[in-house]
Amino acid sequence: METKKLFILFCMKSNHTPLIELCPIDNQYKLITYIWLGNQNTENVYVFGSFPGWDLSVNQLQRLLQTDIWYVTFRTNKSFISTYYFTVNDFFENNWIKRSEQYRLDPFNKNTFGEGTNKASVLKISMDMQYSSRFPSNHYPSGRIETYSFHSSILNNIRKIHIYTPHDYSHTPHLQELLIVFDGNSFRAFQLKKHLII
């Protein structure tokens, strides 16, 4: 068992995490394995983010036999860039505010985005983009951010929606590219060159 644990730790540190593999059954898919190294006090671990999502029922990691290694694997055939977080000893159920106060970075993934409490680990699947892990300088022309309140009758709460338009945006009959992100606290200060809903 100790040999297997050491092998997995070697893979985590050398290849970084999450571990990304081709699906052996269908090579159109990739297997994404999130791994957390716990200790004797670890009772549970979850992973949340744009991928794999925010579903408590499927985002819980499983303990690898009698080791301190926790893991969960997802399958995807999409190309994307996502931020994600871990929570450890998470008994918050539907209290997402408390949960967000306990978010942790992936210690074996050097790719991050944001600063301070808005910092998140980054997963890139078949995509690459140039971005600063910090927020960019003020050398770029700034656009405009408009903030709206949206009431959800299903969730029974109010969400802020921020709509960013770049400095050179103009209304035209032509279709324009649109990017929607759900980790908008990090993106609010990010000067993008596209029409962006945060």
LUMNU-561569 format. One record per residue (C-alpha): residue in one letter; x, y, z. Coordinates in steps of 0.2 Angstrom, whole numbers, plus 5000, padded with zeros to 4 digits. Example, Ala and Ser with C-alpha at 12.3 -4.5 7.8 and 13.67 -1.06 7.14 Angstrom:
<recs>
a506249785039/s506849955036/
</recs>
This chain:
<recs>
m500050005000/e501450125004/t502250094987/k500650134978/k500450294989/l502250344984/f501950314966/i500350424966/l501250564975/f502650554962/c501350564948/m500450714957/k502050814959/s502850774942/n501350794931/h500350914941/t498550894945/p497150864940/l497850714931/i497250714913/e497150544903/l496350484887/c494850374891/p495350194887/i493550154881/d493250304869/n494750414865/q493650564860/y493450584879/k494750634893/l494750574911/i495050714923/t495550654940/y495550784955/i496750724969/w496850794987/l498250734999/g497350735016/n497950685034/q497250585048/n495950725052/t495250735034/e493450675035/n492850725017/v493450825002/y492450904988/v492950994972/f491951134964/g492151254949/s491551294932/f492051114929/p491650994937/g490151104943/w489351134960/d488350974963/l488650904981/s488050734976/v489350704963/n490850814968/q491350724983/l493050644982/q493350464988/r494750404999/l495950284991/l495850125003/q496850165019/t497850305012/d497750495014/i497450514996/w495650574990/y495150574972/v493650584960/t493650564941/f492550654928/r492450624909/t492250754896/n492450784877/k492450974879/s493851094877/f493851234890/i494751334904/s494051324921/t494451374939/y494151264953/y494251244972/f494351114985/t493451105002/v494050995016/n492950935031/d491451015022/f489850995032/f489051155026/e487651075015/n486851215006/n487751355015/w488851415000/i489451575009/k490251475023/r490851345010/s491651485000/e492651545015/q493451375016/y494051364998/r495751294995/l496951294980/d497651134973/p499351124980/f500051024965/n499351144952/k500451294949/n499151374937/t498151494946/f497051654943/g496651804953/e497351864970/g496951854988/t495251774992/n494851774974/k496251664969/a495751494961/s496651344953/v496551334934/l496151184923/k496551194904/i495851054893/s496351064875/m496451254876/d497751384879/m497651564881/q498851704887/y498351774903/s499151844918/s498951744934/r498851924942/f497652054935/p498452144920/s499152314921/n498252474917/h499052494899/y497452434891/p496052544887/s494652514899/g492852474895/r491252494904/i490452384918/e488552394921/t487852304936/y486052234937/s485152134950/f484251974945/h482951884957/s482851694956/s481151634961/i481951454961/l483351494972/n482451634981/n483851754981/i484551894971/r486151884961/k487252024954/i487552024935/h488952124928/i489052164910/y490652224903/t490852304886/p492552344879/h493052524875/d492852504856/y491152404857/s489752474845/h488052404841/t488052324824/p486952204815/h488352074815/l488451944828/q489751974841/e490751854852/l490051824869/l490951744885/i489951704900/v490951664916/f490351614933/d491851664944/g491551844940/n492351914956/s494051874948/f493551934931/r492852094936/a494552174937/f495152084921/q495252194906/l494552084892/k494452134874/k492752044871/h490952074875/l490951994892/i489551944904/i490251914922/
</recs>
